Amino acid sequence: MPAVISKPVRAGLPGRSLGAAAVISLIVVVYSYRQHRNTAAKAKKSMAALATAISSASMRNLRSSNTYTAGQWIESDERERQFDADAAYFQGGPSGLNTDGKRARLDRVFLQQLCALARIIIPSLASKEAAIIAMHALFLVLRTWLSVVVAELDGKIVKHLVRGQGRQFLAGLLSWFAIAIPATYTNSMIRFLESKLALSFRTRLTQYVHDLYLNDNLNYYKLQALDSRIAHPDQFITTDVARFCNKLASFLSNLGKPTLDAIIFNVQLIRGVGLQGTLGMFGMYMATASLLRAWTPAFGRMAAEHASLEGDLRAHHARVITNAEEIAFYRGEERESEQLQGSLQRLIAHARSVAARKVPHVVLEDMVIKYTWSAFGYLACALPFFMAPTGRMSSSGDGGSGHRTQRFVTNKRILVNLSDAGGRMMYSIKEIMELTGYTSRVYSLLSTLHALRRDDYERPRAAACGGTAGEFALSRAHGIVYQDIDGVRLTGVPIVAPGGDGGGELLVRPLTWEVRRGEHWMVAGPNGVGKTSVLRVLAGLWPAFAGVVERPEPAEIIYIPQRAYLPLGSLRDQVIYPHTHDQMQALGRTDEELMEVLTAVHLAYLPAREGGFAARKEWKDVLSGGEKQRINLARMFYHLPRFAVLDECTSAVSADVEGLMYEHAKQLGITLITISHRPALYKYHTYLLRLG
């Protein structure tokens, strides 16, 4: 076997290489410092944009508001065009991808999902995210180059130490400290750009989800009431989106840097130990990588299942918080505790199972990466010296020994860096598998929202009730809806509670009904007959399976549900909802008008009692049941629509106050459609529609 003779590594540090390193590093440091000052300020704006994403999404979709500017219309139309263009990339729904992550693996499906999401988080090469990635790549290249320079410098220092050259040794130490300045700054900038990239990804993706989730297509309602593909959407929108963005940003660093290191260090290693030694190292890496891949558990499926179990636990806690008073009345804490403990035990059992499966994988991984690769690396570095002719090894005397020491230390340092790069590439396999799980869940959310946007629903199959099987399947809802008449008209519209593919439940046979301006109608009937369902179909919450639904424009009709909704905000925000204070001021409305509105619903005492219109409290806990319902009616008097649909919204209000509010609404020219079974309200209406 021919001897493998190592070639000398030509390193001019502290000569030309150190000078070039110092000049380039100084340029990068100065440039990066200027960029850091700009990006630090932009990072604060990014966080503020993320915090206000939900409010801005709502603002863009208030088409009924008179303060909806031309710029907002243009922005909304551009967003709709983007949704139309993106829809083709989100055709695969969770039914084919399995929301629980059981099919989350590194394959073509994962790459297609990732490319679809990349269209959102990196919209163009001129975007901010592309610039951050480019700068991040620049610092990764710089760090790899500095690693090569440090390896050569390490060999130089040891050579001077072996030869006893004190001045050169001290000069090498000074060079070591000089190179440490750009090296540490480079490492800090890589971490900073990684976090900034994750924040930019999350801001853009969350904004996109909010625009698709909270819009006038009512996707936020349909996702929970009419579709069964996504459970706990809050878990998807908050936790899963954040984890996906963090994993993707770290993936670019954890895999990009080792890959770059492997390429550059292999080139350097060929110069040090020869082509045969490098090929041997590469073959060993490939063999052990195949072994580790075969023994790697399904971390993507585990991550997706863990996220799903966390969502279940969070949902149970949220239900307890939302219904705390009712649970307390029933003394149901023991039952709720059992359910919470059940969710917690399932989460803990899964976490323990994951930890148990990681133990043998980590043992094998450490054995291969930390010990097998290091031992083989020492062998590759030493063989050229042992296999070289004896005379040639000792011909240079002490100088030859110093050169051999320099080459060995330099090659060893490069080999250690190469092994570290290979190890990080192997460790990144776990992160890639976890990334597949989060990618699958985020893609499932977006594909479902796009499907709901085109009225494509999916529910579990169920037996039809009240009609032929499949007659009232959601896929067969083909009613026509118009929003351009001065009245309410239903022509041949069946009222159907949406069900699975087997069909929904027919509540009211095809209904033909017309409400003209000034005709006050009351819809009455026993409980469960479908009174509120008529409201849901009229408002567009439920689809019209057949016939024609005609209603006024959104600004001309208001729907007041039975359960009062009090958003976060001031007392003023409760009255003007869904308007904001800025919209109220743009319309020229004042607090004095709001006081007149509260007087009309007999709540004029509220501002003085609660500390003014700007007071901010948890209003659902502060106000009584009757006050909550009267706040709802105050919104009707504030917005002054032509038509108002009231669904049992005065059940907690005294009869005398109830009558005064009804009379006041009629005096203001509001046409009332009341859904109730209380005969006391008949006298405030002109016509009666009885169901059942």
C-alpha positions as CSV (number, residue, x, y, z in Angstrom):
1,M,0.0,0.0,0.0
2,P,1.6,3.3,-1.0
3,A,2.4,5.8,1.8
4,V,0.1,8.7,2.2
5,I,2.3,11.8,2.6
6,S,0.6,14.9,4.1
7,K,1.1,18.1,2.2
8,P,2.2,21.1,4.2
9,V,-0.5,23.6,5.1
10,R,0.5,27.0,3.9
11,A,-0.6,29.5,6.5
12,G,0.8,33.0,6.5
13,L,-0.5,34.1,9.9
14,P,0.6,36.3,11.5
15,G,1.6,37.6,8.1
16,R,-0.7,38.0,5.2
17,S,-3.6,35.8,6.5
18,L,-3.8,37.6,9.7
19,G,-3.7,41.0,8.0
20,A,-6.4,40.0,5.6
21,A,-8.5,38.6,8.5
22,A,-8.1,41.8,10.4
23,V,-9.1,44.0,7.5
24,I,-12.1,41.9,6.5
25,S,-13.2,41.5,10.1
26,L,-12.9,45.2,10.8
27,I,-15.0,46.0,7.7
28,V,-17.7,43.4,8.8
29,V,-17.7,44.7,12.4
30,V,-18.2,48.4,11.3
31,Y,-20.9,47.4,8.7
32,S,-22.7,45.1,11.2
33,Y,-22.7,47.7,13.9
34,R,-24.5,50.1,11.7
35,Q,-26.9,47.4,10.7
36,H,-27.4,46.4,14.3
37,R,-28.5,49.9,15.3
38,N,-31.1,49.8,12.5
39,T,-32.3,46.3,13.1
40,A,-32.6,46.8,16.8
41,A,-35.1,49.6,16.3
42,K,-36.9,47.5,13.6
43,A,-37.1,44.6,16.1
44,K,-39.2,46.7,18.4
45,K,-41.5,47.6,15.5
46,S,-41.8,43.9,14.6
47,M,-42.9,43.0,18.1
48,A,-45.4,45.8,18.0
49,A,-46.7,44.6,14.7
50,L,-47.1,41.1,16.1
51,A,-49.0,42.5,19.1
52,T,-51.4,44.5,16.9
53,A,-51.9,41.9,14.2
54,I,-55.3,40.9,15.5
55,S,-56.6,44.4,15.7
56,S,-55.3,45.4,12.3
57,A,-56.8,42.3,10.8
58,S,-60.2,43.3,12.2
59,M,-59.7,46.9,10.9
60,R,-59.1,45.7,7.4
61,N,-62.3,43.6,7.4
62,L,-64.7,46.3,8.8
63,R,-66.3,46.8,5.4
64,S,-69.4,48.0,7.0
65,S,-67.6,50.9,8.6
66,N,-67.9,54.4,7.2
67,T,-64.3,55.0,8.1
68,Y,-63.0,52.2,5.8
69,T,-60.7,54.3,3.6
70,A,-59.8,53.8,-0.1
71,G,-56.3,52.6,1.0
72,Q,-57.8,50.0,3.2
73,W,-60.0,48.8,0.3
74,I,-57.0,48.5,-2.0
75,E,-55.1,46.6,0.7
76,S,-58.0,44.3,1.3
77,D,-58.4,43.6,-2.5
78,E,-54.7,42.9,-2.7
79,R,-54.9,40.5,0.2
80,E,-57.9,38.7,-1.5
81,R,-55.9,38.3,-4.7
82,Q,-53.0,36.9,-2.7
83,F,-55.4,34.4,-1.1
84,D,-56.6,33.4,-4.5
85,A,-53.1,32.9,-5.7
86,D,-52.1,30.9,-2.6
87,A,-55.2,28.7,-2.6
88,A,-53.7,26.3,-5.2
89,Y,-50.8,25.6,-2.8
90,F,-53.1,24.7,0.1
91,Q,-55.3,22.1,-1.5
92,G,-54.3,19.1,0.7
93,G,-56.4,19.2,3.8
94,P,-55.8,17.7,7.2
95,S,-57.7,14.6,6.3
96,G,-54.9,13.7,4.0
97,L,-52.1,15.1,6.1
98,N,-53.4,14.0,9.5
99,T,-53.5,16.9,12.0
100,D,-52.2,14.7,14.7
101,G,-48.9,14.4,12.9
102,K,-49.0,10.6,12.3
103,R,-47.8,11.3,8.7
104,A,-45.3,14.0,9.6
105,R,-42.0,12.8,8.1
106,L,-39.3,14.0,5.9
107,D,-40.6,13.3,2.4
108,R,-42.0,15.0,-0.7
109,V,-45.2,16.0,1.1
110,F,-43.2,17.9,3.8
111,L,-41.2,19.7,1.1
112,Q,-44.4,20.8,-0.6
113,Q,-45.9,22.0,2.6
114,L,-42.7,23.9,3.5
115,C,-42.5,25.5,0.0
116,A,-46.2,26.6,0.4
117,L,-45.5,28.2,3.8
118,A,-42.3,29.8,2.4
119,R,-44.5,31.8,-0.1
120,I,-46.0,33.5,3.0
121,I,-43.0,34.1,5.2
122,I,-40.6,35.0,2.4
123,P,-42.8,36.7,-0.2
124,S,-40.0,37.9,-2.5
125,L,-36.2,38.2,-2.8
126,A,-36.6,41.9,-2.0
127,S,-38.4,41.3,1.3
128,K,-37.0,42.0,4.7
129,E,-36.8,38.3,5.5
130,A,-34.6,37.6,2.4
131,A,-32.3,40.4,3.5
132,I,-32.0,38.9,7.0
133,I,-31.2,35.4,5.5
134,A,-28.6,36.9,3.2
135,M,-26.9,38.7,6.1
136,H,-27.2,35.6,8.3
137,A,-25.5,33.6,5.5
138,L,-22.7,36.2,5.3
139,F,-22.0,35.8,9.0
140,L,-22.1,32.0,8.7
141,V,-19.4,32.2,6.0
142,L,-17.4,34.6,8.0
143,R,-17.5,32.3,11.1
144,T,-16.4,29.3,9.0
145,W,-13.5,31.3,7.6
146,L,-12.5,32.4,11.0
147,S,-12.6,28.8,12.2
148,V,-10.1,27.9,9.5
149,V,-7.9,30.9,10.4
150,V,-8.0,29.9,14.1
151,A,-7.0,26.3,13.2
152,E,-4.0,27.5,11.3
153,L,-3.1,29.9,14.1
154,D,-3.4,27.1,16.7
155,G,-0.9,25.0,14.7
156,K,1.5,28.0,14.5
157,I,1.4,28.6,18.3
158,V,2.1,25.0,19.1
159,K,5.0,25.0,16.5
160,H,6.6,28.0,18.2
161,L,6.1,26.4,21.6
162,V,7.9,23.2,20.5
163,R,10.8,25.1,18.9
164,G,11.1,27.3,22.0
165,Q,10.5,30.5,20.0
166,G,9.2,32.8,22.7
167,R,8.8,36.0,20.7
168,Q,6.9,34.2,17.9
169,F,4.8,32.4,20.6
170,L,3.8,35.7,22.2
171,A,3.0,37.2,18.7
172,G,0.8,34.2,18.1
173,L,-1.1,34.8,21.4
174,L,-1.6,38.4,20.4
175,S,-3.0,37.3,17.1
176,W,-5.2,34.9,18.9
177,F,-6.7,37.7,21.0
178,A,-7.0,39.9,17.9
179,I,-9.0,37.3,16.0
180,A,-11.3,36.8,19.1
181,I,-12.9,40.2,18.7
182,P,-14.5,39.6,15.3
183,A,-15.1,35.9,16.2
184,T,-17.2,36.7,19.3
185,Y,-19.1,39.5,17.5
186,T,-19.8,37.2,14.6
187,N,-21.3,34.6,17.0
188,S,-23.4,37.2,18.7
189,M,-24.7,38.5,15.3
190,I,-25.6,35.0,14.2
191,R,-27.7,34.5,17.3
192,F,-29.3,37.9,17.0
193,L,-30.2,37.5,13.3
194,E,-31.6,34.0,14.0
195,S,-34.0,35.5,16.7
196,K,-34.8,38.4,14.4
197,L,-35.6,36.0,11.5
198,A,-37.9,33.9,13.8
199,L,-39.7,37.1,14.9
200,S,-40.1,38.3,11.3
201,F,-41.4,34.9,10.2
202,R,-43.9,34.8,13.1
203,T,-45.1,38.4,12.4
204,R,-45.8,37.7,8.8
205,L,-47.3,34.3,9.2
206,T,-49.5,35.4,12.1
207,Q,-50.7,38.4,10.2
208,Y,-51.6,36.1,7.2
209,V,-53.4,33.7,9.5
210,H,-55.4,36.5,11.2
211,D,-56.4,37.9,7.8
212,L,-57.6,34.5,6.7
213,Y,-59.2,33.7,10.1
214,L,-60.8,36.9,11.2
215,N,-62.6,38.2,8.1
216,D,-66.1,38.9,6.7
217,N,-66.3,35.3,5.5
218,L,-66.7,34.3,9.2
219,N,-64.0,31.7,9.1
220,Y,-63.4,32.0,12.8
221,Y,-67.0,30.8,13.3
222,K,-67.1,28.2,10.6
223,L,-63.9,26.6,11.8
224,Q,-65.6,25.7,15.1
225,A,-69.3,25.4,14.2
226,L,-69.3,24.0,10.7
227,D,-66.0,22.1,10.3
228,S,-64.3,19.4,12.3
229,R,-60.8,19.3,10.9
230,I,-59.1,21.7,13.4
231,A,-59.6,21.3,17.1
232,H,-58.4,24.1,19.4
233,P,-57.5,26.6,16.7
234,D,-56.0,28.9,19.4
235,Q,-53.3,26.3,20.0
236,F,-52.5,26.2,16.3
237,I,-52.4,30.0,15.8
238,T,-50.3,30.8,18.9
239,T,-48.1,27.9,20.0
240,D,-47.7,26.0,16.8
241,V,-47.0,29.0,14.6
242,A,-44.4,30.3,17.1
243,R,-42.7,26.9,17.3
244,F,-42.7,26.4,13.6
245,C,-41.1,29.9,13.1
246,N,-38.5,29.3,15.8
247,K,-37.6,25.8,14.5
248,L,-37.3,27.0,10.9
249,A,-35.1,30.0,11.8
250,S,-32.8,27.8,13.9
251,F,-32.9,25.1,11.2
252,L,-31.3,27.5,8.7
253,S,-28.4,28.0,11.2
254,N,-28.1,24.5,12.6
255,L,-28.1,22.9,9.2
256,G,-26.7,25.6,7.0
257,K,-23.6,26.3,9.1
258,P,-22.6,22.6,9.5
259,T,-23.1,22.1,5.8
260,L,-20.9,25.0,4.9
261,D,-18.3,23.9,7.5
262,A,-18.3,20.4,6.0
263,I,-17.5,21.7,2.6
264,I,-14.8,24.2,3.6
265,F,-13.2,21.9,6.2
266,N,-13.1,19.0,3.7
267,V,-11.2,21.2,1.3
268,Q,-8.7,22.1,4.0
269,L,-8.5,18.5,5.2
270,I,-7.6,17.3,1.7
271,R,-4.6,19.6,1.8
272,G,-3.6,18.2,5.2
273,V,-4.2,14.5,5.2
274,G,-4.6,13.8,1.5
275,L,-7.5,12.7,-0.7
276,Q,-7.6,9.1,0.5
277,G,-7.8,10.0,4.1
278,T,-10.6,12.5,3.4
279,L,-12.5,9.9,1.4
280,G,-12.1,7.4,4.2
281,M,-13.5,10.0,6.7
282,F,-16.4,10.7,4.3
283,G,-17.2,7.0,3.9
284,M,-17.2,6.6,7.7
285,Y,-19.6,9.6,8.1
286,M,-22.0,8.2,5.6
287,A,-22.1,4.7,7.1
288,T,-22.7,6.0,10.7
289,A,-25.2,8.6,9.4
290,S,-27.2,5.8,7.8
291,L,-27.1,3.8,11.1
292,L,-28.3,6.8,13.1
293,R,-31.1,7.6,10.6
294,A,-32.3,4.0,10.9
295,W,-32.4,4.2,14.7
296,T,-33.9,7.7,14.9
297,P,-37.5,7.7,16.4
298,A,-40.3,9.5,14.7
299,F,-39.7,12.8,16.4
300,G,-42.0,14.7,14.0
301,R,-45.0,12.6,15.0
302,M,-44.0,12.9,18.7
303,A,-43.8,16.7,18.5
304,A,-47.2,16.9,16.8
305,E,-48.8,14.6,19.3
306,H,-47.3,16.6,22.2
307,A,-48.6,19.8,20.8
308,S,-52.1,18.3,20.4
309,L,-52.1,17.0,24.0
310,E,-51.0,20.4,25.2
311,G,-53.9,22.0,23.3
312,D,-56.3,19.6,25.0
313,L,-55.0,20.5,28.4
314,R,-55.2,24.3,27.6
315,A,-58.7,23.9,26.3
316,H,-59.9,22.2,29.6
317,H,-58.4,25.0,31.6
318,A,-60.0,27.7,29.3
319,R,-63.4,26.0,29.8
320,V,-63.0,26.1,33.5
321,I,-62.1,29.8,33.4
322,T,-65.0,30.6,31.1
323,N,-67.6,28.8,33.0
324,A,-66.2,29.2,36.6
325,E,-69.5,30.6,38.0
326,E,-71.7,27.9,36.6
327,I,-69.2,25.2,37.8
328,A,-69.2,26.8,41.3
329,F,-73.0,26.8,41.5
330,Y,-73.1,23.1,40.6
331,R,-70.1,22.4,42.9
332,G,-68.6,20.6,39.9
333,E,-65.0,21.2,40.8
334,E,-64.4,17.4,41.5
335,R,-65.7,16.5,38.0
336,E,-63.6,19.2,36.3
337,S,-60.5,18.2,38.3
338,E,-60.9,14.6,37.0
339,Q,-61.0,15.9,33.4
340,L,-58.0,18.1,34.0
341,Q,-56.1,15.3,35.6
342,G,-57.0,13.0,32.8
343,S,-55.6,15.5,30.2
344,L,-52.5,16.1,32.3
345,Q,-51.8,12.3,32.8
346,R,-52.1,11.7,29.0
347,L,-49.6,14.6,28.4
348,I,-47.2,13.3,31.1
349,A,-47.5,9.7,29.8
350,H,-46.6,10.8,26.3
351,A,-43.7,12.9,27.6
352,R,-42.3,10.0,29.5
353,S,-42.7,7.7,26.4
354,V,-40.8,10.3,24.3
355,A,-38.0,10.5,27.0
356,A,-37.7,6.7,27.2
357,R,-37.4,6.4,23.4
358,K,-34.7,9.1,23.3
359,V,-32.4,7.3,25.8
360,P,-31.1,4.6,23.4
361,H,-31.0,7.1,20.5
362,V,-28.9,9.6,22.5
363,V,-26.5,6.8,23.7
364,L,-25.9,5.6,20.1
365,E,-25.7,9.2,18.9
366,D,-23.0,10.2,21.4
367,M,-21.1,7.0,20.9
368,V,-20.9,7.6,17.2
369,I,-20.4,11.3,17.1
370,K,-18.3,12.0,20.1
371,Y,-16.1,8.9,20.3
372,T,-16.1,6.9,17.0
373,W,-15.6,10.0,14.8
374,S,-12.9,11.4,17.1
375,A,-11.0,8.2,17.2
376,F,-11.1,7.8,13.4
377,G,-10.1,11.4,13.1
378,Y,-7.0,10.9,15.2
379,L,-6.1,7.9,13.1
380,A,-6.5,9.9,9.9
381,C,-4.3,12.7,11.2
382,A,-1.6,10.3,12.5
383,L,-1.4,7.8,9.5
384,P,0.5,10.2,7.2
385,F,3.3,10.5,9.7
386,F,3.6,6.8,10.6
387,M,3.5,5.7,7.0
388,A,6.0,8.3,5.7
389,P,9.7,7.1,5.2
390,T,11.7,7.2,8.4
391,G,14.5,9.2,7.0
392,R,12.2,11.8,5.6
393,M,10.5,12.2,9.0
394,S,13.7,12.8,10.9
395,S,15.7,14.6,8.2
396,S,14.7,18.1,9.4
397,G,15.7,17.6,13.0
398,D,14.0,19.9,15.5
399,G,12.5,22.0,12.7
400,G,11.0,19.0,11.1
401,S,9.4,18.1,14.4
402,G,8.0,21.5,14.7
403,H,6.5,21.4,11.3
404,R,5.0,18.0,11.9
405,T,3.5,19.2,15.2
406,Q,2.0,22.3,13.4
407,R,0.5,20.1,10.7
408,F,-0.9,17.6,13.2
409,V,-2.4,20.3,15.4
410,T,-3.8,22.2,12.4
411,N,-5.3,19.1,10.9
412,K,-6.6,17.9,14.2
413,R,-8.3,21.3,14.8
414,I,-9.9,21.2,11.4
415,L,-10.9,17.6,11.9
416,V,-12.5,18.4,15.3
417,N,-14.4,21.2,13.6
418,L,-15.4,18.9,10.8
419,S,-16.6,16.3,13.3
420,D,-18.5,19.0,15.2
421,A,-20.1,20.0,11.9
422,G,-21.0,16.4,11.2
423,G,-22.3,16.0,14.7
424,R,-24.5,19.1,14.4
425,M,-25.8,17.8,11.1
426,M,-26.8,14.5,12.8
427,Y,-28.3,16.3,15.8
428,S,-30.3,18.5,13.4
429,I,-32.1,15.4,12.1
430,K,-34.1,15.5,15.3
431,E,-34.9,19.1,14.7
432,I,-35.9,18.5,11.1
433,M,-38.3,15.7,12.3
434,E,-39.8,18.1,14.8
435,L,-40.0,20.7,12.1
436,T,-42.0,18.3,10.0
437,G,-44.5,17.9,12.8
438,Y,-45.0,21.7,13.2
439,T,-45.0,22.2,9.5
440,S,-47.8,19.7,9.1
441,R,-50.0,21.4,11.8
442,V,-49.5,24.9,10.5
443,Y,-50.1,23.7,6.9
444,S,-53.3,21.9,8.1
445,L,-54.6,25.1,9.7
446,L,-54.0,27.2,6.5
447,S,-55.4,24.6,4.2
448,T,-58.5,24.3,6.3
449,L,-58.9,28.1,6.3
450,H,-58.5,28.3,2.6
451,A,-61.1,25.5,2.2
452,L,-63.6,27.4,4.4
453,R,-63.0,30.5,2.3
454,R,-64.4,28.6,-0.7
455,D,-67.1,27.0,1.5
456,D,-65.6,23.6,1.5
457,Y,-66.6,21.9,4.8
458,E,-65.7,18.6,6.3
459,R,-67.5,17.0,9.2
460,P,-67.7,13.4,10.5
461,R,-70.3,11.3,8.7
462,A,-73.6,11.2,10.6
463,A,-77.0,9.7,9.9
464,A,-79.4,12.2,8.3
465,C,-82.2,13.4,10.4
466,G,-85.4,14.8,9.0
467,G,-84.5,14.3,5.4
468,T,-83.0,11.9,2.8
469,A,-79.5,10.8,3.6
470,G,-77.1,13.3,2.0
471,E,-79.8,15.7,1.0
472,F,-78.6,18.3,3.4
473,A,-74.9,17.6,3.3
474,L,-72.8,20.7,3.5
475,S,-71.3,20.0,0.1
476,R,-74.8,20.4,-1.4
477,A,-75.6,23.8,0.1
478,H,-76.3,25.9,-3.0
479,G,-78.5,28.7,-1.7
480,I,-78.2,32.2,-3.1
481,V,-77.5,35.2,-0.9
482,Y,-78.0,38.9,-1.9
483,Q,-77.0,41.9,0.3
484,D,-78.6,44.8,-1.7
485,I,-82.3,45.2,-0.7
486,D,-84.0,47.5,1.7
487,G,-85.6,44.6,3.6
488,V,-85.3,41.0,4.5
489,R,-86.6,38.2,2.2
490,L,-86.3,34.4,2.4
491,T,-87.7,32.5,-0.6
492,G,-87.9,28.7,-0.3
493,V,-85.1,28.5,2.2
494,P,-85.0,25.4,4.4
495,I,-83.6,25.9,7.9
496,V,-81.1,23.1,8.4
497,A,-78.7,22.5,11.3
498,P,-75.5,21.6,9.5
499,G,-74.3,18.0,10.1
500,G,-71.9,15.6,8.6
501,D,-71.7,14.3,5.1
502,G,-74.7,12.1,5.9
503,G,-76.8,15.2,6.1
504,G,-77.9,17.9,8.5
505,E,-81.1,18.1,10.5
506,L,-84.1,19.8,8.9
507,L,-85.6,22.2,11.5
508,V,-88.0,24.3,9.3
509,R,-89.4,23.3,6.0
510,P,-88.6,25.6,3.1
511,L,-89.6,29.1,4.4
512,T,-90.8,32.0,2.4
513,W,-90.9,35.2,4.4
514,E,-90.5,38.9,3.7
515,V,-89.9,41.8,6.1
516,R,-90.4,45.3,4.7
517,R,-89.2,48.6,6.1
518,G,-91.3,49.6,9.1
519,E,-93.0,46.2,9.5
520,H,-92.0,44.9,13.0
521,W,-92.0,41.1,13.2
522,M,-91.9,38.7,16.1
523,V,-90.7,35.1,15.5
524,A,-92.2,32.8,18.2
525,G,-92.4,29.1,18.9
526,P,-91.5,26.5,21.5
527,N,-87.9,25.8,22.5
528,G,-85.8,23.8,19.9
529,V,-88.1,24.6,17.0
530,G,-85.4,26.6,15.1
531,K,-86.1,30.2,16.0
532,T,-82.4,31.1,16.5
533,S,-81.5,29.0,13.5
534,V,-83.5,31.3,11.3
535,L,-81.3,34.1,12.6
536,R,-78.1,32.1,11.9
537,V,-79.2,31.5,8.3
538,L,-80.2,35.1,7.8
539,A,-76.9,36.4,9.2
540,G,-74.9,34.0,7.1
541,L,-73.5,31.9,9.9
542,W,-75.2,28.8,8.5
543,P,-75.3,28.1,4.8
544,A,-78.5,28.3,2.8
545,F,-79.0,24.9,1.4
546,A,-81.6,26.1,-1.2
547,G,-83.6,29.1,-2.1
548,V,-82.7,32.7,-2.0
549,V,-81.7,34.8,1.1
550,E,-81.9,38.6,0.6
551,R,-80.8,41.0,3.3
552,P,-79.6,44.6,3.6
553,E,-76.0,45.7,3.4
554,P,-74.0,44.9,6.6
555,A,-74.1,48.5,7.7
556,E,-77.9,48.6,7.6
557,I,-78.7,45.6,9.8
558,I,-77.5,44.5,13.3
559,Y,-77.8,41.1,14.9
560,I,-78.0,41.1,18.7
561,P,-77.6,37.6,20.2
562,Q,-79.0,36.2,23.4
563,R,-75.7,36.0,25.2
564,A,-74.1,39.4,25.6
565,Y,-70.5,39.7,24.4
566,L,-68.2,42.2,26.2
567,P,-64.8,42.6,24.6
568,L,-61.6,43.8,26.3
569,G,-61.4,47.5,26.5
570,S,-63.0,50.6,28.0
571,L,-66.6,51.3,28.8
572,R,-66.7,53.4,25.6
573,D,-65.5,50.3,23.7
574,Q,-68.4,48.3,25.0
575,V,-71.0,50.7,23.6
576,I,-69.4,51.3,20.2
577,Y,-68.3,47.7,19.4
578,P,-67.2,46.7,16.9
579,H,-66.0,50.3,16.2
580,T,-62.8,51.6,17.7
581,H,-62.3,54.9,19.4
582,D,-60.5,56.2,16.3
583,Q,-63.4,55.2,14.1
584,M,-65.8,56.8,16.4
585,Q,-63.9,60.1,16.3
586,A,-63.6,59.9,12.5
587,L,-67.4,59.7,12.3
588,G,-67.6,62.8,14.4
589,R,-69.3,61.0,17.4
590,T,-68.8,62.3,20.9
591,D,-69.0,61.0,24.5
592,E,-72.1,63.2,24.9
593,E,-73.9,61.1,22.3
594,L,-72.8,58.0,24.1
595,M,-74.3,59.3,27.3
596,E,-77.6,59.9,25.4
597,V,-77.4,56.3,24.2
598,L,-76.9,55.0,27.7
599,T,-79.8,57.1,28.9
600,A,-82.0,55.4,26.3
601,V,-81.2,52.0,27.8
602,H,-81.3,53.3,31.4
603,L,-77.6,53.0,32.1
604,A,-76.8,56.6,32.5
605,Y,-75.3,55.9,35.9
606,L,-72.6,53.6,34.6
607,P,-69.9,56.2,33.6
608,A,-70.1,57.8,37.1
609,R,-70.1,54.5,38.8
610,E,-67.2,52.9,36.9
611,G,-65.0,55.9,36.5
612,G,-65.9,57.4,33.1
613,F,-66.0,56.1,29.5
614,A,-62.2,55.5,29.5
615,A,-62.3,53.1,32.5
616,R,-61.0,49.6,31.6
617,K,-62.3,46.6,33.5
618,E,-63.2,43.0,33.1
619,W,-66.8,44.0,32.2
620,K,-68.2,40.5,32.1
621,D,-67.5,40.3,35.8
622,V,-68.5,43.9,36.7
623,L,-71.9,44.2,35.0
624,S,-75.0,42.3,36.0
625,G,-77.0,40.2,33.5
626,G,-79.5,42.9,32.8
627,E,-76.7,45.5,32.4
628,K,-74.9,43.3,29.9
629,Q,-78.1,42.9,27.8
630,R,-78.8,46.7,27.9
631,I,-75.2,47.4,26.7
632,N,-76.0,45.2,23.7
633,L,-79.0,47.2,23.0
634,A,-77.0,50.4,23.4
635,R,-74.9,49.3,20.5
636,M,-78.1,49.2,18.4
637,F,-78.9,52.8,19.3
638,Y,-75.3,53.9,18.6
639,H,-75.0,52.3,15.2
640,L,-78.7,53.2,14.2
641,P,-79.2,50.5,11.6
642,R,-82.4,50.2,9.5
643,F,-83.1,46.7,10.7
644,A,-82.3,45.0,14.0
645,V,-82.7,41.2,14.7
646,L,-83.0,40.7,18.5
647,D,-82.6,37.1,19.8
648,E,-84.0,36.8,23.3
649,C,-81.7,39.7,24.2
650,T,-84.0,41.3,26.9
651,S,-84.7,38.2,29.0
652,A,-82.9,39.7,32.0
653,V,-84.4,43.2,31.7
654,S,-87.4,44.4,33.6
655,A,-90.7,44.6,31.6
656,D,-91.1,48.4,31.9
657,V,-87.5,49.2,30.8
658,E,-87.9,46.6,28.0
659,G,-91.0,48.3,26.7
660,L,-89.4,51.8,26.8
661,M,-86.4,50.5,24.8
662,Y,-88.6,48.9,22.2
663,E,-90.7,52.0,21.8
664,H,-87.5,54.2,21.5
665,A,-86.1,51.9,18.8
666,K,-89.4,52.2,16.8
667,Q,-89.3,56.0,17.1
668,L,-85.8,56.0,15.7
669,G,-87.0,54.2,12.6
670,I,-85.4,50.8,13.4
671,T,-87.4,47.9,12.0
672,L,-87.4,45.2,14.6
673,I,-87.3,41.4,14.1
674,T,-87.6,39.8,17.6
675,I,-87.0,36.1,18.3
676,S,-88.7,35.2,21.5
677,H,-91.4,33.0,23.1
678,R,-92.6,35.7,25.5
679,P,-96.2,36.8,24.8
680,A,-95.5,40.2,26.6
681,L,-93.5,41.3,23.5
682,Y,-96.3,40.8,21.0
683,K,-97.7,44.3,21.4
684,Y,-94.5,45.9,20.2
685,H,-94.7,44.2,16.8
686,T,-96.9,44.3,13.7
687,Y,-96.7,40.7,12.5
688,L,-96.1,37.3,14.1
689,L,-94.2,34.4,12.5
690,R,-95.0,31.2,14.5
691,L,-92.7,28.2,14.0
692,G,-93.5,24.7,15.1
